[in-house]
């Protein structure tokens, strides 16, 4: 399969987070969303943002794994919710990006579901209308088309994500810098895969202040 800038971003975010969280990476959707949105924004020169809310994933065999506990955002112990990425520059239909899609089968089995579908793709990335099931939570179909998921941002999720960004700013900057270094190191010097910055745009730097890694809360 040819390498694309999307697949390279997904790989570098995953490798970076797994190096810091080797045991609980599949539960850290908020870290993937923040680091991923930062890296995509830098590389593609477009505005992407981390999103927090509710989700449902088709595990096959008529099973839907619902991550729809909106009260969990106010619970210090966390709970069943999800985080993903959306474009935020107003250029047509929003892009939706889920860099944790590769972990759905592992996460499902850890939470008592039997995964009856093929191994999921490494990530979802595309127009919202092609990836997100258009239904209310109480009217979801029993099965989703392959490559689709149900997502719904909530006000509580937005407030929680805003707090996460403020409380762990240095840590997220450090993780983003690591992912960016890995991406740059993955490309040969003559590669044209990485878009060139417009003339006059400041050079990207990867240094950051010392930081602690954010606590796993998802």
Residue frames as a rotation matrix with the C-alpha (Angstrom) as fourth column:
UNK 1
0.581 0.814 0.000 0.00
0.814 -0.581 0.000 0.00
0.000 0.000 -1.000 0.00
UNK 2
-0.117 -0.665 0.738 1.49
0.553 -0.661 -0.508 3.39
0.825 0.349 0.444 -0.95
UNK 3
-0.400 -0.109 -0.910 2.37
0.876 -0.339 -0.344 5.74
-0.271 -0.934 0.231 1.90
UNK 4
0.231 0.493 0.839 0.23
0.569 -0.768 0.294 8.87
0.789 0.409 -0.458 2.04
UNK 5
-0.630 -0.433 0.645 0.68
-0.208 -0.706 -0.678 11.90
0.748 -0.561 0.354 4.26
UNK 6
0.306 0.819 0.486 -2.49
-0.810 -0.045 0.585 10.81
0.501 -0.573 0.649 6.12
UNK 7
0.835 -0.001 -0.550 -1.13
0.158 0.958 0.238 7.32
0.527 -0.286 0.800 6.81
UNK 8
-0.202 -0.976 -0.076 2.24
0.497 -0.036 -0.867 8.75
0.844 -0.213 0.493 7.87
UNK 9
-0.384 0.158 0.910 0.59
-0.640 -0.756 -0.139 11.18
0.666 -0.635 0.391 10.30
UNK 10
0.688 0.719 0.095 -1.53
-0.593 0.482 0.645 8.37
0.418 -0.500 0.758 11.76
UNK 11
0.555 -0.557 -0.618 1.55
0.473 0.822 -0.317 6.14
0.684 -0.116 0.720 12.13
UNK 12
-0.453 -0.841 0.296 3.69
0.238 -0.435 -0.869 8.80
0.859 -0.323 0.397 13.79
UNK 13
-0.082 0.513 0.854 0.99
-0.837 -0.500 0.221 9.81
0.540 -0.697 0.471 16.28
UNK 14
0.860 0.455 -0.232 0.36
-0.294 0.812 0.504 6.18
0.418 -0.365 0.832 17.17
UNK 15
0.287 -0.836 -0.469 4.06
0.567 0.542 -0.620 5.35
0.772 -0.088 0.630 17.59
UNK 16
-0.512 -0.490 0.705 4.67
-0.191 -0.735 -0.650 8.42
0.837 -0.468 0.283 19.74
UNK 17
0.178 0.669 0.721 1.76
-0.901 -0.184 0.392 7.79
0.395 -0.720 0.571 22.09
UNK 18
0.885 0.141 -0.444 2.50
-0.028 0.968 0.250 4.07
0.465 -0.208 0.860 22.38
UNK 19
-0.073 -0.981 -0.181 6.08
0.373 0.141 -0.917 4.88
0.925 -0.135 0.355 23.37
UNK 20
-0.649 -0.106 0.753 4.82
-0.531 -0.645 -0.549 6.93
0.544 -0.757 0.362 26.33
UNK 21
-0.053 0.751 0.658 1.80
-0.928 0.207 -0.311 4.76
-0.369 -0.627 0.686 27.19
UNK 22
-0.731 -0.349 -0.586 2.73
-0.615 0.708 0.346 1.16
0.295 0.614 -0.733 26.24
UNK 23
-0.943 0.328 -0.049 -0.02
0.314 0.834 -0.454 -0.41
-0.108 -0.443 -0.890 28.34
UNK 24
-0.175 0.949 -0.263 -3.06
0.599 -0.109 -0.793 1.86
-0.781 -0.296 -0.549 28.07
UNK 25
-0.903 -0.277 -0.329 -2.64
-0.063 -0.671 0.739 3.54
-0.426 0.688 0.588 24.67
UNK 26
-0.759 0.622 0.190 -5.89
0.457 0.301 0.837 2.10
0.464 0.723 -0.513 23.32
UNK 27
0.144 0.830 -0.539 -7.86
0.990 -0.129 0.065 4.04
-0.015 -0.543 -0.840 25.95
UNK 28
-0.300 -0.385 -0.873 -6.22
0.500 -0.843 0.200 7.43
-0.813 -0.376 0.445 25.35
UNK 29
0.146 0.436 0.888 -8.48
0.988 -0.100 -0.114 8.80
0.039 0.894 -0.446 22.64
UNK 30
0.932 0.237 -0.274 -8.11
0.271 -0.958 0.095 12.35
-0.240 -0.163 -0.957 24.00
UNK 31
0.128 -0.960 -0.249 -4.33
-0.073 -0.259 0.963 12.25
-0.989 -0.105 -0.103 23.62
UNK 32
-0.434 -0.210 0.876 -4.62
0.781 0.397 0.482 10.96
-0.449 0.893 -0.008 20.05
UNK 33
0.514 0.738 0.437 -7.14
0.856 -0.472 -0.210 13.70
0.051 0.482 -0.875 19.28
UNK 34
0.845 -0.218 -0.487 -5.01
-0.018 -0.924 0.382 16.55
-0.534 -0.314 -0.785 20.67
UNK 35
-0.164 -0.986 0.020 -1.65
-0.066 0.032 0.997 15.40
-0.984 0.162 -0.070 19.32
UNK 36
-0.308 0.103 0.946 -3.21
0.854 0.467 0.227 14.38
-0.419 0.878 -0.232 16.02
UNK 37
0.744 0.632 0.216 -5.03
0.665 -0.670 -0.329 17.66
-0.063 0.389 -0.919 15.49
UNK 38
0.573 -0.628 -0.526 -1.83
-0.217 -0.735 0.642 19.57
-0.790 -0.254 -0.558 16.31
UNK 39
-0.409 -0.825 0.389 0.26
0.153 0.359 0.921 17.54
-0.900 0.436 -0.021 13.87
UNK 40
-0.009 0.484 0.875 -2.31
0.975 0.200 -0.101 17.67
-0.224 0.852 -0.474 11.06
UNK 41
0.889 0.377 -0.259 -2.66
0.344 -0.924 -0.166 21.44
-0.302 0.059 -0.952 11.46
UNK 42
0.224 -0.901 -0.372 1.12
-0.307 -0.428 0.850 21.89
-0.925 -0.076 -0.372 11.24
UNK 43
-0.545 -0.556 0.627 1.69
0.310 0.562 0.767 19.56
-0.779 0.612 -0.134 8.30
UNK 44
-0.191 0.567 0.802 -1.33
0.981 0.146 0.131 20.48
-0.043 0.811 -0.584 6.16
UNK 45
-0.979 -0.196 -0.048 -1.41
0.198 -0.980 -0.033 24.17
-0.041 -0.042 0.998 7.13
UNK 46
-0.222 0.963 0.150 -5.12
-0.083 -0.172 0.982 23.87
0.971 0.206 0.118 7.96
UNK 47
-0.546 0.078 0.834 -6.97
-0.815 -0.277 -0.508 24.25
0.191 -0.958 0.215 11.24
UNK 48
-0.059 0.503 -0.862 -8.01
0.072 0.864 0.499 21.00
0.996 -0.033 -0.087 12.91
UNK 49
-0.236 0.055 0.970 -9.33
-0.888 -0.418 -0.192 20.66
0.395 -0.907 0.148 16.46
UNK 50
-0.950 -0.027 -0.312 -9.78
0.102 0.915 -0.390 17.87
0.296 -0.402 -0.867 19.03
UNK 51
-0.186 0.967 0.173 -13.40
-0.715 -0.254 0.651 16.98
0.674 -0.003 0.739 19.71
UNK 52
-0.997 -0.068 0.033 -14.95
-0.071 0.687 -0.723 15.19
0.026 -0.723 -0.690 22.70
UNK 53
-0.229 0.973 0.024 -18.39
-0.970 -0.230 0.072 13.68
0.076 -0.007 0.997 22.89
UNK 54
0.177 0.453 0.874 -20.30
-0.482 0.814 -0.324 10.45
-0.858 -0.364 0.363 22.37
UNK 55
-0.418 -0.367 -0.831 -19.68
-0.905 0.248 0.346 7.60
0.080 0.897 -0.436 19.95
UNK 56
0.507 0.460 0.729 -20.89
-0.438 0.866 -0.242 4.17
-0.742 -0.197 0.641 18.88
UNK 57
-0.447 -0.729 -0.519 -18.86
-0.880 0.255 0.399 1.51
-0.159 0.635 -0.756 17.07
UNK 58
0.688 0.656 -0.310 -20.19
-0.714 0.689 -0.127 -1.53
0.130 0.308 0.942 15.22
UNK 59
-0.213 -0.772 0.598 -18.49
-0.817 0.476 0.324 -4.65
-0.535 -0.420 -0.733 16.62
UNK 60
-0.638 0.065 -0.767 -20.32
-0.567 0.634 0.525 -7.00
0.521 0.770 -0.368 14.25
UNK 61
-0.746 0.374 -0.551 -22.97
0.475 0.879 -0.046 -9.58
0.468 -0.296 -0.833 15.01
UNK 62
0.251 0.932 0.262 -25.53
0.465 -0.354 0.812 -6.93
0.849 -0.082 -0.522 15.88
UNK 63
0.326 -0.211 -0.921 -23.39
0.922 -0.145 0.360 -5.47
-0.209 -0.967 0.147 18.70
UNK 64
0.442 -0.234 0.866 -22.89
0.204 -0.914 -0.351 -1.75
0.874 0.331 -0.356 19.06
UNK 65
-0.180 -0.556 -0.812 -20.28
0.980 -0.029 -0.197 -0.55
0.086 -0.831 0.550 21.52
UNK 66
0.589 0.507 0.629 -21.73
0.432 -0.855 0.285 2.69
0.683 0.104 -0.723 22.86
UNK 67
-0.510 -0.704 -0.495 -19.40
0.854 -0.346 -0.389 5.24
0.103 -0.621 0.777 24.43
UNK 68
-0.255 0.642 0.723 -22.23
0.303 -0.657 0.690 7.55
0.918 0.395 -0.027 25.39
UNK 69
0.266 0.270 -0.925 -21.88
0.962 -0.012 0.273 8.48
0.063 -0.963 -0.262 29.06
UNK 70
0.220 -0.153 0.963 -22.06
0.336 -0.915 -0.222 12.26
0.916 0.373 -0.150 28.85
UNK 71
0.952 0.153 0.267 -21.93
-0.195 -0.371 0.908 12.51
0.238 -0.916 -0.323 32.65
UNK 72
0.628 -0.761 -0.162 -18.45
0.776 0.596 0.205 10.99
-0.059 -0.254 0.965 32.54
UNK 73
0.090 -0.622 0.778 -16.96
0.505 -0.645 -0.574 14.34
0.859 0.444 0.256 31.56
UNK 74
0.271 0.055 0.961 -17.70
-0.642 -0.734 0.223 15.59
0.717 -0.677 -0.164 35.09
UNK 75
0.995 0.079 0.061 -16.58
-0.099 0.718 0.689 12.35
0.011 -0.692 0.722 36.75
UNK 76
0.327 -0.943 0.059 -12.94
-0.896 -0.290 0.335 12.29
-0.299 -0.162 -0.940 37.95
UNK 77
-0.103 -0.340 0.935 -12.87
-0.144 0.935 0.324 8.55
-0.984 -0.101 -0.145 37.20
UNK 78
-0.792 -0.153 -0.591 -13.81
-0.580 -0.116 0.807 9.16
-0.192 0.981 0.003 33.56
UNK 79
-0.016 0.819 0.574 -16.14
-0.155 0.565 -0.810 6.82
-0.988 -0.102 0.118 31.71
UNK 80
-0.237 0.015 0.971 -17.48
0.773 0.609 0.179 5.80
-0.589 0.793 -0.156 28.33
UNK 81
0.728 0.363 -0.582 -17.00
-0.098 -0.785 -0.611 8.66
-0.679 0.502 -0.536 25.89
UNK 82
0.329 -0.612 0.720 -14.84
0.901 0.432 -0.044 9.29
-0.284 0.663 0.693 22.84
UNK 83
0.337 -0.315 -0.887 -12.54
-0.185 -0.946 0.265 11.90
-0.923 0.075 -0.377 21.30
UNK 84
0.285 -0.224 0.932 -11.71
0.904 0.386 -0.183 12.48
-0.319 0.895 0.312 17.65
UNK 85
-0.613 -0.593 -0.522 -10.58
0.306 -0.788 0.535 15.26
-0.729 0.168 0.664 15.28
UNK 86
0.471 0.720 0.509 -12.46
0.810 -0.125 -0.574 17.61
-0.350 0.682 -0.642 12.96
UNK 87
-0.573 -0.565 0.593 -11.34
0.754 -0.647 0.113 20.31
0.320 0.512 0.797 10.55
UNK 88
0.173 0.592 -0.787 -12.29
0.851 -0.492 -0.183 23.77
-0.496 -0.638 -0.589 11.78
UNK 89
-0.762 -0.543 -0.352 -11.46
0.287 -0.771 0.569 26.16
-0.580 0.333 0.744 8.95
UNK 90
0.065 0.920 -0.387 -14.93
-0.152 -0.374 -0.915 26.29
-0.986 0.118 0.116 7.39
UNK 91
-0.563 -0.320 -0.762 -13.72
-0.783 -0.089 0.616 24.98
-0.264 0.943 -0.200 4.02
UNK 92
-0.255 0.566 -0.784 -16.75
-0.606 0.538 0.586 22.98
0.754 0.624 0.206 2.92
UNK 93
0.780 0.576 -0.242 -17.93
-0.232 0.627 0.744 19.87
0.581 -0.525 0.623 4.72
UNK 94
0.386 -0.681 0.623 -15.79
-0.907 -0.157 0.390 19.19
-0.167 -0.715 -0.679 7.81
UNK 95
-0.095 -0.527 -0.844 -13.20
-0.376 0.804 -0.460 16.44
0.922 0.274 -0.275 7.70
UNK 96
0.786 0.222 0.578 -13.47
-0.618 0.323 0.717 13.83
-0.027 -0.920 0.391 10.44
UNK 97
-0.044 -0.861 -0.507 -10.33
-0.484 0.462 -0.743 12.03
0.874 0.212 -0.438 11.58
UNK 98
0.820 0.220 0.528 -10.23
-0.570 0.391 0.722 9.17
-0.047 -0.894 0.446 14.09
UNK 99
0.023 -0.940 -0.341 -6.68
-0.786 0.194 -0.587 8.01
0.618 0.282 -0.734 14.72
UNK 100
-0.546 -0.177 0.819 -7.76
-0.744 0.553 -0.376 5.43
-0.387 -0.814 -0.433 17.33
UNK 101
0.453 0.817 -0.357 -9.92
-0.891 0.404 -0.206 3.42
-0.024 0.412 0.911 14.93
UNK 102
-0.077 -0.594 -0.801 -7.14
-0.521 0.709 -0.476 0.81
0.850 0.381 -0.364 14.71
UNK 103
-0.920 -0.353 0.167 -7.67
-0.301 0.366 -0.880 0.02
0.250 -0.861 -0.444 18.40
UNK 104
-0.130 0.970 0.206 -11.44
-0.946 -0.184 0.267 -0.53
0.296 -0.160 0.941 18.27
UNK 105
0.420 0.321 -0.849 -11.25
-0.204 0.945 0.256 -4.33
0.885 0.066 0.462 18.40
UNK 106
-0.526 -0.679 -0.512 -8.77
0.419 0.316 -0.851 -4.29
0.740 -0.662 0.118 21.31
UNK 107
-0.861 0.245 0.445 -10.80
-0.476 -0.694 -0.540 -1.71
0.176 -0.677 0.715 23.23
UNK 108
0.120 0.974 -0.193 -14.03
-0.826 0.206 0.525 -3.63
0.551 0.096 0.829 22.59
UNK 109
0.240 -0.058 -0.969 -12.62
0.162 0.987 -0.018 -6.93
0.957 -0.153 0.246 23.83
UNK 110
-0.813 -0.563 -0.146 -11.21
0.267 -0.139 -0.954 -5.25
0.517 -0.814 0.263 26.95
UNK 111
-0.757 0.589 0.283 -14.72
-0.644 -0.600 -0.474 -4.00
-0.109 -0.541 0.834 27.70
UNK 112
-0.499 0.521 0.693 -16.56
-0.163 0.729 -0.665 -7.29
-0.851 -0.444 -0.279 27.29
UNK 113
0.518 0.658 -0.547 -17.55
-0.678 -0.075 -0.731 -7.16
-0.522 0.749 0.407 23.60
UNK 114
0.057 -0.442 0.895 -16.85
0.441 0.816 0.375 -9.90
-0.896 0.373 0.241 21.08
UNK 115
-0.148 -0.185 -0.972 -15.36
-0.669 -0.705 0.236 -8.39
-0.729 0.685 -0.019 17.92
UNK 116
0.133 0.331 0.934 -16.97
0.364 0.860 -0.356 -10.13
-0.922 0.388 -0.006 14.91
UNK 117
0.966 0.140 -0.219 -15.76
-0.131 -0.465 -0.875 -7.92
-0.225 0.874 -0.431 12.07
UNK 118
0.501 -0.849 0.168 -12.52
0.646 0.238 -0.726 -7.73
0.576 0.471 0.667 10.15
UNK 119
-0.150 -0.644 -0.750 -9.62
0.911 -0.385 0.148 -5.96
-0.384 -0.661 0.644 11.85
UNK 120
0.791 0.553 -0.262 -10.45
0.426 -0.804 -0.414 -2.24
-0.439 0.216 -0.872 11.57
UNK 121
0.483 -0.628 0.610 -8.39
0.539 -0.336 -0.773 0.09
0.691 0.701 0.176 9.39
UNK 122
-0.414 -0.785 -0.461 -5.63
0.863 -0.178 -0.473 2.08
0.289 -0.594 0.751 11.05
UNK 123
-0.771 0.168 -0.614 -7.64
0.169 -0.876 -0.452 5.31
-0.614 -0.452 0.647 10.96
UNK 124
0.257 0.817 0.517 -10.70
0.945 -0.102 -0.310 7.05
-0.201 0.568 -0.798 9.55
UNK 125
-0.504 -0.410 -0.760 -10.15
0.221 -0.912 0.346 10.28
-0.835 0.006 0.551 7.61
UNK 126
-0.762 0.251 0.597 -12.59
0.608 -0.043 0.793 11.93
0.225 0.967 -0.120 5.25
UNK 127
-0.638 0.594 0.490 -15.71
-0.417 -0.802 0.428 14.08
0.647 0.069 0.759 4.84
UNK 128
-0.749 0.356 0.559 -18.13
-0.542 0.155 -0.826 13.78
-0.380 -0.922 0.077 7.73
UNK 129
0.199 0.946 -0.254 -20.97
-0.934 0.104 -0.342 12.70
-0.297 0.306 0.905 5.44
UNK 130
0.286 -0.159 -0.945 -19.03
-0.606 0.734 -0.307 9.64
0.742 0.660 0.114 4.31
UNK 131
-0.612 -0.680 -0.404 -17.83
-0.081 0.561 -0.824 8.48
0.787 -0.471 -0.398 7.73
UNK 132
-0.942 0.245 0.231 -20.47
-0.268 -0.131 -0.955 9.37
-0.204 -0.961 0.189 10.34
UNK 133
-0.631 0.776 0.006 -23.77
0.735 0.596 0.325 7.50
0.248 0.209 -0.946 10.59
UNK 134
-0.817 0.352 0.457 -26.59
-0.310 -0.936 0.167 10.10
0.487 -0.006 0.874 10.35
UNK 135
0.085 0.849 -0.522 -28.89
0.363 0.461 0.809 9.11
0.928 -0.259 -0.269 13.21
UNK 136
0.286 0.086 0.954 -29.87
-0.799 -0.529 0.287 10.06
0.530 -0.844 -0.082 16.73
UNK 137
-0.702 -0.652 0.288 -28.42
-0.692 0.527 -0.493 7.99
0.170 -0.545 -0.821 19.57
UNK 138
-0.407 0.619 0.671 -31.80
-0.402 0.539 -0.741 6.43
-0.820 -0.571 0.029 20.33
UNK 139
0.728 0.677 -0.109 -32.39
-0.377 0.263 -0.888 5.55
-0.572 0.688 0.447 16.67
UNK 140
-0.250 -0.912 -0.326 -29.10
-0.876 0.069 0.478 3.94
-0.413 0.405 -0.816 15.67
UNK 141
0.534 0.354 -0.768 -29.26
-0.690 0.707 -0.153 1.02
0.489 0.612 0.622 13.22
UNK 142
0.897 -0.144 0.418 -28.08
-0.201 0.710 0.675 -2.36
-0.394 -0.690 0.608 14.50
UNK 143
0.218 -0.862 0.458 -25.15
0.808 0.422 0.410 -2.37
-0.547 0.281 0.788 12.06
UNK 144
0.467 -0.176 -0.867 -23.07
-0.329 -0.944 0.015 0.32
-0.821 0.278 -0.499 10.35
UNK 145
0.964 -0.254 -0.076 -21.56
-0.010 0.251 -0.968 0.22
0.265 0.934 0.239 6.86
UNK 146
0.410 -0.890 -0.196 -17.87
0.908 0.379 0.181 -0.68
-0.086 -0.252 0.964 6.90
UNK 147
-0.543 -0.767 0.342 -15.68
0.773 -0.616 -0.154 2.30
0.329 0.180 0.927 7.68
UNK 148
-0.088 0.560 0.824 -18.43
-0.100 -0.828 0.552 4.28
0.991 -0.034 0.128 9.40
UNK 149
-0.704 -0.142 -0.696 -18.93
0.677 0.166 -0.718 5.29
0.217 -0.976 -0.021 13.01
UNK 150
0.476 0.827 0.298 -21.49
0.592 -0.553 0.587 7.30
0.650 -0.103 -0.753 15.00
UNK 151
-0.617 -0.709 -0.340 -20.15
0.765 -0.439 -0.472 10.50
0.185 -0.551 0.813 16.62
UNK 152
0.480 0.760 0.439 -21.80
0.541 -0.650 0.534 13.38
0.691 -0.019 -0.723 18.46
UNK 153
-0.682 -0.712 0.168 -20.01
0.354 -0.522 -0.776 16.30
0.640 -0.470 0.608 20.10
UNK 154
0.421 0.809 -0.411 -21.56
0.800 -0.118 0.588 17.59
0.427 -0.576 -0.697 23.35
UNK 155
0.598 -0.140 0.789 -21.25
-0.267 -0.963 0.031 20.80
0.756 -0.229 -0.613 25.31
UNK 156
0.889 -0.263 0.374 -19.90
-0.319 0.227 0.920 18.86
-0.327 -0.938 0.118 28.28
UNK 157
0.582 -0.695 0.422 -17.29
0.767 0.642 0.000 17.27
-0.271 0.324 0.907 26.03
UNK 158
0.422 -0.401 0.813 -16.25
0.440 -0.694 -0.570 20.63
0.793 0.598 -0.117 24.63
UNK 159
0.735 -0.117 0.668 -15.80
-0.555 -0.670 0.493 22.08
0.389 -0.733 -0.558 28.13
UNK 160
0.833 -0.430 0.347 -13.85
0.040 0.674 0.738 19.02
-0.551 -0.601 0.579 29.28
UNK 161
0.488 -0.673 0.556 -11.54
0.864 0.282 -0.417 19.12
0.123 0.684 0.719 26.25
UNK 162
0.551 -0.246 0.798 -10.92
-0.014 -0.958 -0.285 22.83
0.834 0.146 -0.531 26.83
UNK 163
0.820 -0.246 0.517 -9.83
-0.556 -0.127 0.821 22.04
-0.136 -0.961 -0.241 30.39
UNK 164
0.726 -0.568 0.388 -7.55
0.506 0.823 0.259 19.24
-0.466 0.008 0.885 29.20
UNK 165
0.468 -0.543 0.697 -5.83
0.661 -0.308 -0.684 21.57
0.586 0.781 0.215 26.75
UNK 166
0.577 -0.212 0.789 -5.26
-0.427 -0.902 0.070 24.19
0.697 -0.377 -0.610 29.43
UNK 167
0.819 -0.182 0.545 -4.13
-0.497 0.251 0.831 21.81
-0.288 -0.951 0.115 32.17
UNK 168
0.437 -0.645 0.627 -1.73
0.376 0.764 0.524 19.74
-0.817 0.007 0.576 30.03
UNK 169
0.940 0.016 -0.340 -0.57
-0.268 -0.581 -0.768 22.28
-0.210 0.813 -0.542 27.46
UNK 170
0.122 -0.986 -0.118 3.16
-0.955 -0.149 0.255 21.62
-0.269 0.081 -0.960 27.86
UNK 171
-0.295 -0.200 0.934 2.72
-0.170 0.973 0.155 17.87
-0.940 -0.113 -0.321 27.75
UNK 172
0.629 0.594 0.502 0.70
0.397 0.310 -0.864 18.01
-0.669 0.743 -0.040 24.54
UNK 173
0.777 -0.446 -0.445 3.27
-0.622 -0.653 -0.432 20.34
-0.098 0.613 -0.784 22.95
UNK 174
-0.211 -0.919 0.332 6.05
-0.813 0.353 0.462 17.90
-0.542 -0.172 -0.822 23.85
UNK 175
-0.086 0.252 0.964 4.17
0.218 0.949 -0.229 14.91
-0.972 0.190 -0.136 22.44
UNK 176
0.907 0.421 -0.022 3.37
0.102 -0.270 -0.957 16.84
-0.409 0.866 -0.288 19.26
UNK 177
0.423 -0.835 -0.352 7.04
-0.885 -0.464 0.039 17.75
-0.196 0.295 -0.935 18.87
UNK 178
-0.385 -0.548 0.743 8.00
-0.403 0.824 0.399 14.09
-0.830 -0.145 -0.538 19.20
UNK 179
0.326 0.598 0.733 5.46
0.450 0.583 -0.676 13.06
-0.831 0.550 -0.079 16.57
UNK 180
0.935 -0.003 -0.355 6.66
-0.273 -0.646 -0.713 15.79
-0.227 0.763 -0.605 14.21
UNK 181
-0.004 -1.000 -0.020 10.30
-0.900 -0.006 0.437 14.73
-0.437 0.020 -0.899 14.60
UNK 182
-0.300 -0.047 0.953 9.33
0.049 0.997 0.064 11.14
-0.953 0.066 -0.297 13.84
UNK 183
0.730 0.626 0.274 7.43
0.340 0.015 -0.940 12.23
-0.592 0.780 -0.202 10.75
UNK 184
0.730 -0.505 -0.460 10.33
-0.666 -0.677 -0.313 14.33
-0.153 0.535 -0.831 9.48
UNK 185
-0.277 -0.886 0.372 12.78
-0.752 0.441 0.489 11.49
-0.598 -0.145 -0.789 10.14
UNK 186
0.050 0.400 0.915 10.55
0.198 0.894 -0.402 9.07
-0.979 0.201 -0.035 8.20
UNK 187
0.936 0.353 -0.022 10.89
0.080 -0.270 -0.960 11.04
-0.344 0.896 -0.281 4.96
UNK 188
0.094 -0.918 0.386 13.90
0.969 0.173 0.175 10.90
-0.228 0.358 0.906 2.63
UNK 189
-0.468 -0.369 -0.803 15.49
0.350 -0.912 0.215 14.29
-0.811 -0.180 0.556 1.92
UNK 190
-0.981 0.033 -0.192 13.99
-0.187 -0.437 0.880 14.47
-0.055 0.899 0.435 -1.58
UNK 191
-0.562 0.825 0.052 10.47
0.811 0.562 -0.163 13.44
-0.164 -0.049 -0.985 -0.56
UNK 192
-0.869 0.382 0.313 7.59
-0.207 -0.857 0.471 15.55
0.449 0.345 0.825 -1.83
UNK 193
-0.296 0.784 -0.545 5.06
0.712 0.562 0.422 13.86
0.637 -0.263 -0.724 0.44
UNK 194
-0.132 0.188 -0.973 5.25
0.862 -0.463 -0.207 16.62
-0.490 -0.866 -0.101 3.03
UNK 195
0.673 0.430 0.601 3.64
0.689 -0.660 -0.300 19.82
0.268 0.617 -0.740 1.70
UNK 196
-0.472 -0.872 0.132 6.06
0.795 -0.486 -0.365 22.71
0.382 -0.067 0.922 1.43
UNK 197
-0.002 0.477 -0.879 5.26
0.760 -0.570 -0.312 25.75
-0.650 -0.669 -0.361 3.62
UNK 198
0.782 0.325 0.531 4.19
0.599 -0.626 -0.500 28.92
0.170 0.709 -0.684 1.80
UNK 199
-0.189 -0.883 0.429 6.90
0.647 -0.441 -0.623 31.51
0.739 0.160 0.654 1.19
UNK 200
-0.366 -0.036 0.930 7.42
-0.406 -0.893 -0.195 33.65
0.837 -0.449 0.312 4.26
UNK 201
0.762 0.645 -0.058 5.92
-0.246 0.372 0.895 31.13
0.599 -0.668 0.442 6.68
UNK 202
0.210 -0.727 0.653 8.09
-0.977 -0.145 0.154 30.71
-0.018 -0.671 -0.741 9.81
UNK 203
-0.369 -0.439 -0.819 10.10
-0.429 0.862 -0.269 27.50
0.824 0.252 -0.507 10.01
UNK 204
0.751 0.648 -0.129 8.62
-0.246 0.455 0.856 24.84
0.613 -0.611 0.501 12.28
UNK 205
-0.428 -0.849 0.309 10.57
-0.691 0.088 -0.717 24.28
0.582 -0.520 -0.625 15.48
UNK 206
0.279 0.524 -0.805 10.20
0.016 0.835 0.550 21.24
0.960 -0.166 0.224 17.67
UNK 207
-0.783 -0.583 -0.215 11.68
0.242 0.033 -0.970 22.39
0.573 -0.811 0.116 20.97
UNK 208
0.347 0.909 0.229 9.45
0.007 -0.247 0.969 22.71
0.938 -0.335 -0.092 24.02
UNK 209
-0.108 -0.313 0.944 9.58
-0.916 -0.338 -0.217 23.34
0.386 -0.888 -0.250 27.72
UNK 210
-0.966 -0.211 -0.153 9.92
-0.129 0.896 -0.424 20.34
0.226 -0.390 -0.893 30.06
UNK 211
-0.143 0.987 0.072 6.57
-0.912 -0.160 0.378 18.69
0.385 -0.012 0.923 30.46
UNK 212
-0.672 0.105 0.733 4.83
-0.347 0.830 -0.437 15.88
-0.654 -0.548 -0.522 32.24
UNK 213
-0.893 0.432 -0.125 2.70
0.080 0.426 0.901 13.47
0.443 0.795 -0.415 30.26
UNK 214
-0.318 0.844 0.433 -1.06
-0.856 -0.452 0.252 13.99
0.408 -0.291 0.866 30.79
UNK 215
-0.663 0.175 0.728 -2.87
-0.426 0.711 -0.559 11.63
-0.616 -0.681 -0.397 33.11
UNK 216
-0.897 0.410 -0.164 -4.91
0.084 0.521 0.849 8.97
0.434 0.748 -0.502 31.29
UNK 217
-0.726 0.685 0.059 -8.55
-0.332 -0.274 -0.903 9.92
-0.602 -0.675 0.426 31.87
UNK 218
-0.074 0.709 -0.701 -10.33
-0.997 -0.042 0.062 8.46
0.015 0.704 0.710 28.84
